[in-house]
Amino acid sequence: MLQFVIGMLNNSSLLLFGVFVSAAILSIPFSKKNVAVLLAFCVFVNILQYVSYANFGLRGAEWFYPFFTHLTSILLFSVYYKKKIVSSLFAVMSAYLFSQLSRWFSLLALAFSSRLWVSYGVRTAFTLLLGFLILQYYASSIAVILTKPRRTILIFSSLPIAYYLFDYIASVYTDLLYTGTEVVYEFLPFVLSVAYLIFGVVYFKEYEEKVEAEQYNQMMQMKRAQSEREIEAIKRSEYQVSLLRHDMRHFLHNIISFIDQGDYDKAKSYVSNIISLTDDTAMKKYCENEIVNMILSSYENEVMAKGITLRYSIHIPTELPISDVDLTSILSNGMENAIHAVSNLDTNRRFISLDIHISNDKLLLAIKNPFDHSVDMVNGLPQAREEGHGLGTHSIKYITEKLNGHCQFLAQDGLFVLRVVI
């Protein structure tokens, strides 16, 4: 009698464990109504299990257990709680796999005590403890899997489903597990290996897609910031032109006055000053490529304000073998890193050397600048000393590799050098 009572308690604890852990994985809130529904469902399934045990014995109850317990659980979650079939299947199969942890402790207790009721009692205690720990600390983490694409959910479901099918086919519906056949013993390691390989491929592909999306977003943000700087430079130029246009009448009147007075030297000097003012309103032309001109022009004010000398040698055509977005990301990141590096140096050391040219149909870009501290290199990339820095070098490396190019970061002879070949 004691063994029967503890055995029923063991079954009830396993049922509670499976239902509530599955609900937690499916992110079903444990409100009073939901808890009442889940408890009522457990009572209903317990009644079905007891009826099957009373009519068909232990073997028959085990045979019908998946239909009365697991299938009805999947239907509860998919029909009543409107969860997707795949998600419900994943949650129920995962809960079943987790329940096997307490099964091992019960087998250990049986091996030491040789008493079945002790085994049932140990499993009941460990099942309740394990259920509490999973609900408290683990269920919310594994629930994140259900937010992933359907393919990912199926990959994660493969292992618990494979174990579930193996467990029932090999020990309940047949006696394969007890035949000693080597193929049966090696089935689970085989499934684990396949699941690991598939998981590795899917995980790293999604990781690469995520990195690529982050890099693309970063490039878009940089392009937007670059466009804002360019618009600001154009606005300043337009404002200066409007002032010149407004004052042009006064300028011409003064020139006429100088000529009437016969003071031609002053008239020439005055005209030269006006020409100089108009030159200041024009955007500086560094090369034939419009994007490079706009990028470098957008940094002019910052470079001048910080007393930085920009030495450049740029010989490139109008069209380049690289998109405007990628070029903006590489050149802007390189310039920003160089400006940041020299801003706090002595005035006579604040310079940046920029070289861009085409050689053998390849775009070659080099940026050099002095630095005032040691540079730590990890995997060929300089490590940032300040929080929020360092993303630029990663972005440059990512883009050049994406374009089948090559980039190099060097710190030698007091100069930091960036070289890019695309």
C-alpha positions, 0 to 999 in steps of 0.5 A, a space after each residue: 500500500 505504501 509503495 502504491 501511494 508513494 508511486 501515485 505521488 511520484 506520478 503526480 509530481 512528474 505531471 505537475 513538473 511537466 505541465 508547469 515547466 512547459 507552461 513556463 517555457 511557453 511564457 504563460 503567466 501564472 495568474 490565479 486563473 491559469 494556475 487553476 486551469 493547469 491544476 484542473 488539467 493535472 487532476 484530469 490527466 491523473 484520473 485518466 492515468 488511474 483508469 488506464 492503470 486499473 483497467 490495463 495494469 502497469 504495462 498498459 498504463 505506460 503504453 497509453 501514457 504518451 497519449 493521455 499526458 503528452 498529447 493532451 498537454 500539447 493540445 492544451 497549450 496549442 488549442 486553449 492557450 493558442 500557442 503554436 504546435 511547434 512551440 508546444 511540442 518543444 516545451 513538452 518535449 523539453 520538460 520531459 527531457 528535464 524530468 530525466 534528471 530526477 530519474 537518475 537519482 531514483 535509480 541511484 536510490 534503488 541501487 542502494 536500497 533495493 526498495 521501490 518505494 524509496 526510489 519513488 520517494 527520492 524521485 518525487 523529492 528531486 522532481 519538486 526541487 528541480 521543478 522549483 529551480 527550473 521555474 525560478 532560474 531557467 525557464 525564462 532563458 530557454 523561453 527565448 528560443 521560442 522567439 527565434 525563427 521556426 528553423 531554430 526551434 526545430 533544431 533545438 527540438 530535435 534532441 528532446 524529441 529524439 530522446 523521447 522517441 528512443 525512450 518509449 520505442 526502446 523500453 515501453 513499446 519494445 524491449 530493444 533497450 534490454 536486448 544488448 544490441 550495440 546499435 541501440 546503445 549507440 543511437 543516442 550518441 549518434 543523435 547527440 552528434 548530429 544535433 551538435 553539428 546542425 546546431 553549430 552550423 545554424 548558430 554560427 550562420 545566425 551569428 554572422 547574420 547578426 554581426 552583418 546586420 549590426 555592421 550595416 546599422 553602424 554604417 548607416 548611422 555613420 553615413 547619416 552622421 556624415 550627411 549631417 556634417 556635409 549638410 552643415 558645411 553646405 549651410 555654412 557655405 550658403 550663409 557666407 555666400 548670402 552675406 557676400 551677395 548682400 554686401 556686394 553692392 557696398 563692395 562695388 561702390 567702394 571699388 568705384 570710389 577707389 578708381 574715381 580717386 585714382 587709387 588703383 593699388 587699393 582697388 586691386 587689393 580690395 578686389 583681391 580680398 573679395 576674391 579671397 572671401 569668395 574662395 573661403 565659401 567654396 567647398 575644398 576640392 581634394 580630388 576628383 571623387 565627390 564622396 571623398 571630397 565631402 567626407 574630408 570637407 566635413 572634418 575641416 572645421 574639427 581639424 582646424 579647431 584642434 590645430 591639426 595639419 592634414 597632409 594628403 596625397 589623393 589621386 583617384 578617379 570619379 568612380 571607385 570599385 567600392 560603394 559609397 557606404 563602404 567607402 564612407 565607413 572606412 575613411 570616416 572611421 580612419 579619420 575619426 580614429 586619427 583625429 582622436 589620437 592626435 588631439 591631445 598631443 603637442 601642437 607640433 605633433 598634431 598631424 595626419 597623413 592621408 594617401 589614397 590612390 589606385 594601383 593595379 585596379 586596387 584601391 589603396 588607402 593609408 592613414 598615418 598619425 603619431 600617438 602618445 601611448 603604447 598600443 596593445 594589438 590583439 588578433 591584429 587589431 588595436 585595443 581601445 583604452 577608452 569605453 565606447 572606442 574600438 568599434 571603428 577598427 572592427 568595422 574597417 576590418 569587417 568591410 575590407 574582408 567582406 569586399 575580399 580586401 585586406 587591412 593592416 594596423 601597425 604601430 611603429 616608429 612613433 606612428 600608427 598606420 592604417 593600410 587598406 587594400 581593396 
